[in-house]
Amino acid sequence: MIPLCIPEIRGNEWKYIKECLDTNWVSSAGKYVDLFEERFKEYIGSKKAIVTVNGTSALHLALSILGIGPGDEVIVPSMTFVASINPIIYVGAEPVFVDICRDTYVMDVNKVEELITEKTKAIMPVHIYGHPVDMEPLMKLAKKYNLYVIEDATEALGSEYMTSDGIWHKVGTIGDIGCFSFNGNKLITTGAGGMLVTNDEELGEKAKFLSTQAKVIGENKSFSHPEIGYNFRMPNLLAAMGVAQLEKIEEYIKIKRDNAKYYNQLLKEVEGITIPIEKDWAKNCYWLYSIVIEDEYGIKRDELIKIMAENKIETRPFFNPIHNMIPYKKYKCGKLTVTNELSRKGINLPSSVSLTFEDIDKIAKIIRRA
């Protein structure tokens, strides 16, 4: 079986986790929690980094500290995992769905402005499958209308965006807040976990405060809670794994990018297959290698998925659009032509760090034959 995307554990994970077990520091107090935050902000280039129990809670926390709530609207793509949308609803706000780009699969910035109303409070670009959203024009638009930008970078750790001054920025550091996930299938994993990053010191302190139940410790060690907070702090055990995984991140990104390049080489001439592109201003971490099965290919996307499964190759279709799902049909949306099309045609191919060129040869051979 060639899996879609599985964790890679080849570093100090056992050593650091064993230290937590040996010393009994297994919960949210412990040196690795702070160390993971420190190492992560150094890598990502942000002033603040706050660990959370998962990426969903990081997004929830981001919306909360920005004061987004009932009566507010957040513009977000419908082509994403549902965890991008649910936190908007958790805080009482409403998602407004915008279409995506045909070539990069991410938010079409040119279609955002027409959806802005007096209720709009924030824009949530999602760097889906690893390719960055075109952030510079989006930030100009947000500034024009005095809107917050929350980057959902849960699928794009290590991806980069180049601004017009020629400077490269890690995604998640361009907007007001960036959020990441360390789920088991992500580039680096803690099993479950997330991270909120920001260059606003005040927002960072607020996020850390609320993520720890808004807890104030008195002189006699008693707790008081001046606000309603959340139990979002990552345990030391998971943070220890995060520190070990982060030590390998550059190696993993290189492997992912090399594998994507090899996929491109083998599939670029196959009629009816559209391979992913990388814009001049983007560096894609290729969390998942994603292609589009066009009508000219001869069989439908779902037929190819079945053929792959028969050959013990795990694939996954693009996300089903959120706006078509029962709980979300009531929310506003723009014209989502591209979203609806790509959801029918897109497929993610195996993308594990452990994937070999021999595996890719086998996968490409089946795609060409099919």
N, C-alpha and C positions, 0 to 999 in steps of 0.2 A: 504494500500500500504506500502510495506517495501522498502524504497528508497535505492539506491546504496551507497551514501555517502553525507550527508547533514551537514551543519554547526551546531556547538553546542555553544549556547550563554547562559551562565549561571552565568557570573561573573559581572565585573564592566563596561561592554560595554556601557550600557545606561548612567551611571554616567559620564564616561570620555567623551563620545561624547556630552552629554548635556553641559558639561563645555566648550567644543569648540564652541558650538552654542551660549551659553550665553555670551561668551567673544569675539565673532566674529573672533576667530582664526581658520579659516576653511581651509585655503590654505596651501601651503608648508612651511610657516613660522608658528611657534608655538612650544610650549614646548614638545609636544608628539612626534614630529618627531625625535628630538635629544634623547628623553628618550627611544623611541623604539629601536633606534640604540644601545644605551648604554646597555639596558637590554638584547638585543639580543646577543651582543658580549660576555656579561658575561655568558649567558646560553650556547652559542655554543663553547666558548673558543677560540675566535679569537681576534686579536689585533684591527682590524677595522671591522666595519659593516656599510654599506651604503644602505639606503632604496631606493627603486625604485617603479615605478608605477605598475610593474608586473614582473613575472619571466623572460619573454622574454626579457625585457629591461635590466635586470640584466645580462643575457648571452651576449646580444649585447654590453653592457658596458664592460664586462670582455674581450671580444675579441678586442675591440677598444683600451683599455688601454695597452694591451699586444702587440699592433702594428701588429695584424694579419690582412691581407688584400689581395689584388689581387696577384695571383701567389702562395698563401699559401694553404696548405691542412690541414684539421683537421679530425682526425680519430674519428668516433662516431658510436654507434650502430644504426641500421635501425629500431629496435624494440623500439620505443619511440614515444612520442608526437611530432608533427611537430615543435613545438616551440624550440626543441633542435637543429633542423637543420636550420631553417630559419635565425637566427642571423649570422650563418657562411656565408650564402649567402649575407646577408645584407652588410657585410663588404667587400665583393668581393672575399672571399676565397671559397674553394670548400670542401664539405664533402666527406669523404671516408668511406664507410660503412663496419663495422666489425660484425662478427657473435656473438651470445650470448651463455651463458651456459644453458644447458638443465634443470639443477636443480634450479638455482637461477634467471633465466630470464635476467641476466645482462651481460654486456660486457665480452666476453671471452678474458681474458688478454693474454692467450697463442696464440691467433691468431692476435695480434696487430703488432708484430714485422715484420711479412712478408708484411705488408702494408706500412711500413715506407719507404719514398723516400726522396730525397734531397729537395723536396717541403714541406714535413711535418713540420708543425710549432707547432702543439698542439694535445693533445689527450683529448677528452671529455667523461669521463665515466659518465653514467647515472645510478643512483641508483634507478632503476625502481621499482615501487610499494612498495618501502621501504627497500628492501634488498641491503646492500652495495656491490659495486664492490670490488674485491680483490685488495686493493690499494697498498700494500707494493711492490709486484713484478711490478706493473704498474709504481710506482714512480722510481724504480730502472731502468726500461726500459727508462723512460723519461730522467733520468739523463744520461744514456748511450748515448743517441742521442741528448741531449741538447734541449729537448722539454718542452713546457709548459703543465700543467695539469689543466684543468678547470672542476671542479666537478659540474655536473648538479644534485643537490640534491633537486630539486623542489618537488619531491615526497617522500622525506626521512628525513624530519626534525625530529630530535631526534634519528635517527638510529645511531649506533656506530660501529666502527671498531677497533679491537685489533691488534696492531703491535706485532712483534716477541719479543719485550722487555716486553710484558704483560701489556702495557698501552692502555687504551681505549681512542679513539678519536671520537668526533662527526663527522659524514660525512660532508663534505664541508670545513673542516679545514685541510685536509691532502694535497691537491693539492696547486697550486699557488693561485687559487681563487675558491670559492664555491658560488653557486647561489641557491636561494630558491624562492618558490612561496607561496603566501597567497591567492590564488584563493578560491572561495566559497566552494569547495569540499576538500580542503587540511586540514591537521591535525589542524592547527590554521588558521584563515582567517581574512583578512581585507576587504573582498569583492573582491577586486583586489589589487594586490601589490606584491612586491618582495624584496629581500635583496641580496646584494653582500657582501661576507666576505673574508678577507685575513689577513695573518700574516705579510705581507709586508707593512710597514708604507707608503712607497713612492707610491705604487700601490693604497693603500686606499685613500690617499690624491688626487691622480690623478682621481680616480673614482668619488669622491665627487665633485671635480671641474667640470668635464665634465658633470656630471648628473644635474648640476644646470646651464646649458647653458654656461659653461666656463666663468662665470661672475666675473668680478672684480669691486668692488664698490669704486669709487673715494671719495676724501675728501668732495666734494660737493654733494655726493649721486648719482653721475652720474654712468652709467654702461659702461664698456668697455669689449671687448671679444677678447682676444689674440688668441684663438683657436675656432674651430667649436665644439660646445657642443651639449647637448641633454636636452630636457625638461623631465627628468626622475624622478624628486623628488616626493616622496609620499606626499599627502596632510595631514595636521594635523588631520583631521577627521578620516582618515583611520588608521593613526599611533596610535590614541587614542584607537581604537578598537584592534589594534595589541598589545598594552601594556596590555589591559585587557585579551586578549586571551592567551598571553604568561604566565600570572599568573596561568593558569590552565593546562599548557602543560604536566607536569609530570602525573597529574591525567588522562588526555586524553590518553597518551601513555600506561599507565597501563591498562586502559579499552581495548584499541585496542589489546594489547598483551594477555590479559585474554580471549578476544573473539576469537582470533586466536587459542589459546590453546584449547578452547572448540570446535571450528570447527574441529580441527585436531582429537580430541577425537571421534567425531561423524562420521567423514568421512574416517578415516585411513583404515578401513577394507572394504570399498566399492570397489568392483572390477572395474577396469577401471578408477579410480580417483587417480590422483597423487596430493598429498597435498604439500604445500610449505615447504621447509626445511629452517633451520637456521644454517649456518655454525658455527663452534666453535669460529671463530674470528668475528662473527657478532651478533649484536643486532638489530633486525628488528622492526621498528615502526609499521609495517603492515598497512601502509596507506590504501591499498586495500588488502583484502584477496583473493588470486588468486590460482586457481587450473587448472589442465590440464585434459581434457576429452580424455582419450586414446581410441584406437580402440576397446579394450575389453569391454568398457562400454556398448556397444550395440546400442546406438544412437549417432548421431553427436552433436557437441557443439551447433550448431545453433538450433537444435531441442530442446535441453535442455533450451536454452534461451527463446524459444517460450512457453514451458511448464511453466517456471517460470513466464513469463509475464501473462499467463492465471490465475496464482495463485496470481497475484498482487505483485510479487517480481521483483524488478528492478535489472538487471545484466548488465554487459558490456563485450563484447569480448576483448581479448588482442588487442593492437594497430595493425592496418594494417601496414606492413612494408613500410617505406618511400621509399625505393629504387624501389618499384613497382608502385609508383604514377607518373603520367605523368610529372610533372615539375622536377622530381628528377632522372629519368631514365638515364640521360646522365652522372651522376657522377659515379666514380669508386667504386667498392666494392669487397670484398673478397667472398669466398664461403659461402653463407648464408643459409645453410641447416636447422639449428636449428631455425633460425629466421622465415623462411617460414613455418616450421612445427608448431611451437608454436602459430603463428598468426592464424592458422586454429583451434587449439585445446584449447587455453587458454580462461578462463572466470574469470571475477572478480565478487565476491559475495558481498552482502551488508556489509558495513564496517563502518557505522556511529558510532560515539561515543555513540549515543543514542540507538544503537542496544542492544537488551536484549537477555539473554539466551533462553527465550521463542521464540523469533524471529528465533534464530539460530536452535532451535529444529525443527521449522516448515520448514525452508529451507533445513536442512539435511534430513528430512523425505521425502520431495519431490524428492531430489536427489537420495536417496536410492530407492524410488518407481519407479522413471523414468528409 
